[in-house]
Amino acid sequence: MRLRDKCCQAEDCDAPAAWTEAHHLKPWSAGGRTDLANMVLLCSSDHRRIHDPNYDYERLPDGRIRFTRRV
C-alpha cells in the first residue's frame, strides 16, 4: 500500500506513508477483504474522520477519499 498510495489518501492531505494507518473501506467484519482493492492509507486524523458518523466519504476515481460533512 505504501508503494501505491505514497501518502494519506484523504483529498488535500499529504501526510507521508510512514505517518499513516491501513483502513478497510469495507470492514472485514462485514465481509470486506484484506487486499489492496479494499484498503487505503489514512493519517490518524483522517482515519478517525472516516469512522466519524458526522462525515460521509466517497472514493474518487484516482483512489483518493473525499469527505463531506453530513447535515
trRosetta pair geometry for C-beta under 8 A, 3 or more apart (Angstrom, degrees):
i j d omega theta_ij theta_ji phi_ij phi_ji
1 4 5.7 -61 -147 44 36 107
1 5 5.4 4 169 5 76 117
1 17 7.7 163 113 -146 81 119
1 22 6.2 125 39 -106 169 101
1 36 6.5 -176 -83 -121 78 83
1 39 5.8 -79 -94 117 134 120
1 40 7.4 158 -156 -143 123 21
1 41 5.4 142 147 -47 118 104
2 5 6.6 -62 -121 52 23 90
2 6 7.0 83 177 -86 54 31
2 17 4.1 102 -137 173 90 151
2 18 8.0 54 -131 -59 129 53
2 41 6.9 83 -88 -66 55 152
3 6 7.5 8 -174 -65 18 71
4 36 6.6 104 -8 -156 164 121
4 63 7.9 -118 153 179 107 166
5 8 7.9 19 158 -113 120 5
5 9 5.4 -70 -148 -63 120 103
5 17 6.4 129 89 -100 97 107
5 20 7.5 -103 110 89 138 170
5 40 6.5 125 -99 -157 141 66
5 41 4.3 162 99 24 160 117
5 63 7.4 -138 -106 135 80 133
6 16 7.8 -66 160 -145 61 61
6 17 5.8 -102 -174 -44 21 115
7 13 7.3 -169 143 117 108 74
7 14 5.0 -15 171 -159 157 53
7 15 5.9 144 -170 73 90 44
7 16 5.6 -61 -110 -113 84 30
7 17 5.9 -92 -84 -49 34 67
7 20 7.2 147 -174 -44 35 135
7 41 7.3 -179 121 97 19 126
8 13 4.3 -48 92 116 129 118
8 14 6.8 -159 43 -118 93 7
8 15 4.2 49 -17 49 122 97
8 19 7.5 -45 -48 88 104 96
8 20 5.3 178 -83 -96 71 117
8 41 6.1 -117 -110 119 38 88
8 42 5.5 57 -148 -144 89 38
8 43 4.2 -35 -89 -22 139 91
8 46 5.7 119 -173 28 127 145
9 13 7.9 14 66 68 17 107
9 40 4.4 -79 35 -179 155 119
9 41 5.7 120 -16 63 99 65
9 42 6.2 -65 41 -78 85 69
9 46 7.9 -172 63 124 60 151
9 63 6.2 -84 -147 134 124 87
9 64 5.3 -167 180 -127 75 51
9 65 5.2 78 118 -1 94 97
10 13 4.1 36 75 21 101 129
10 42 6.0 73 -34 -132 100 91
10 43 7.1 -74 15 24 123 93
10 46 3.9 -128 -40 -130 145 151
10 49 7.6 61 -109 65 144 134
10 64 7.0 56 175 -172 9 87
10 65 5.1 -45 -102 69 52 101
10 67 6.7 -3 -148 -17 106 111
11 60 7.0 83 -73 -14 114 140
11 64 4.9 92 -76 150 72 127
11 65 6.5 -130 -17 82 78 45
11 66 4.7 27 -11 -95 140 69
11 67 7.3 -152 36 12 102 73
13 43 6.1 -125 166 8 139 125
13 45 8.0 -169 -124 74 146 113
13 46 5.9 -118 5 -47 170 141
15 19 4.6 -98 169 84 108 126
15 20 6.2 138 106 -65 110 87
15 43 3.9 62 52 -76 159 130
15 46 8.0 -164 22 6 133 120
16 19 5.4 87 64 11 72 100
16 20 7.5 -133 108 -18 40 97
17 20 5.4 -60 -150 23 41 121
17 41 5.9 -20 -129 175 77 166
19 43 5.6 6 122 -121 100 93
19 44 7.7 -87 163 -8 83 89
20 41 3.9 52 141 176 150 103
20 42 5.9 140 -155 69 99 19
20 43 5.4 -70 -101 -78 71 48
20 47 7.9 138 -161 -46 69 119
21 41 7.1 146 66 -152 27 65
21 42 6.1 -34 60 68 79 74
21 43 7.6 83 11 -155 82 14
21 44 6.3 76 -8 -84 122 64
21 47 5.0 10 59 -75 122 158
22 39 5.5 -17 -166 -164 100 119
22 40 7.7 146 -153 77 54 30
22 41 6.3 -41 -94 -96 51 63
23 39 6.7 145 73 -154 45 64
23 40 5.4 -25 61 65 99 78
23 41 7.4 142 13 -115 88 14
23 42 4.9 19 -14 10 134 119
23 47 5.7 -165 -72 -123 123 91
23 50 6.2 52 -163 72 156 159
24 27 5.2 103 99 -111 127 37
24 28 5.6 -103 -124 -29 169 78
24 32 4.9 120 174 115 120 143
24 34 6.9 -62 -95 -95 113 67
24 38 5.8 6 -151 142 74 103
24 39 6.1 -36 -97 -95 49 73
25 32 6.9 -178 71 -142 60 141
25 38 5.3 -135 38 -167 96 62
25 39 7.1 -140 -10 -79 86 21
25 40 6.4 69 -58 -1 99 104
25 59 6.7 -6 -129 -54 143 136
26 30 5.9 -111 174 83 84 111
26 31 7.0 -38 144 81 120 71
26 32 3.2 171 101 -91 83 115
26 33 7.8 35 73 18 110 57
26 38 5.6 -70 37 -148 90 115
27 30 4.6 78 67 13 91 100
27 32 5.2 145 78 18 19 130
28 31 7.5 -156 -165 63 36 4
28 32 5.0 -89 -77 71 39 85
28 33 7.2 76 -109 -109 83 11
28 34 6.1 0 -85 -49 127 91
29 32 7.8 5 34 27 44 95
32 38 5.2 160 -176 -175 100 144
33 37 7.5 32 72 63 117 98
33 38 5.1 141 65 9 75 150
34 38 7.1 -99 -103 75 18 121
34 39 6.9 46 -155 -57 54 125
35 38 5.6 72 58 23 72 99
35 39 6.8 -167 89 -4 28 107
36 39 5.9 -75 -131 45 28 103
40 59 7.7 -166 -51 -114 146 114
40 63 7.1 166 -110 171 113 91
40 65 6.3 128 126 -39 165 120
42 46 4.3 -127 -170 96 105 105
42 47 4.2 144 101 -67 119 77
42 50 6.3 -79 -117 -12 173 135
42 65 7.2 -18 -92 29 112 149
43 46 5.1 79 53 19 78 101
43 47 6.7 -140 92 -11 34 92
44 47 5.4 -53 -139 36 30 116
44 48 6.5 33 158 -19 63 101
45 48 6.1 -55 -156 33 28 108
45 49 6.5 25 148 -18 62 109
46 49 5.2 -51 -144 37 39 116
46 50 6.4 45 155 -27 68 98
46 65 7.2 127 174 78 127 132
46 67 7.6 -143 -142 -39 91 136
47 50 6.0 -45 -147 26 31 110
47 51 7.2 16 154 -4 58 106
48 51 6.1 -72 -160 45 34 102
48 52 6.4 48 144 -44 69 104
49 52 5.1 -42 -146 12 39 123
49 55 5.5 17 175 27 85 163
49 67 5.9 -18 144 -114 129 154
50 55 7.2 -85 -106 93 26 127
50 57 5.7 -21 -125 -17 82 156
50 65 7.0 -26 -93 168 118 154
50 67 7.5 -113 -84 -93 64 111
52 55 4.9 56 81 16 102 105
53 70 7.6 -44 148 20 60 147
54 69 6.3 -14 150 -149 89 80
54 70 5.6 -142 -170 37 43 101
55 67 5.0 -17 -170 -163 128 105
55 68 6.8 144 -157 73 74 37
55 69 5.9 -49 -101 -104 72 47
55 70 6.5 -147 -91 -12 16 88
56 67 7.3 146 79 -156 45 54
56 68 5.1 -17 62 63 94 92
56 70 5.8 103 -22 -68 93 90
57 65 5.3 0 -175 -176 124 102
57 66 6.5 155 -155 78 67 46
57 67 5.1 -30 -97 -98 88 62
57 68 7.4 167 -88 18 38 70
58 65 7.4 158 78 -153 35 58
58 66 5.3 -14 58 58 86 98
58 68 7.8 20 0 0 98 109
59 63 6.7 -22 -174 -146 101 32
59 64 7.5 156 -156 81 58 33
59 65 5.9 -34 -101 -98 62 67
59 66 8.0 169 -98 17 13 78
60 63 6.9 -33 73 38 76 20
60 64 4.7 -4 41 62 121 83
60 65 7.3 -153 2 -81 88 16
60 66 5.7 83 -48 -20 107 109
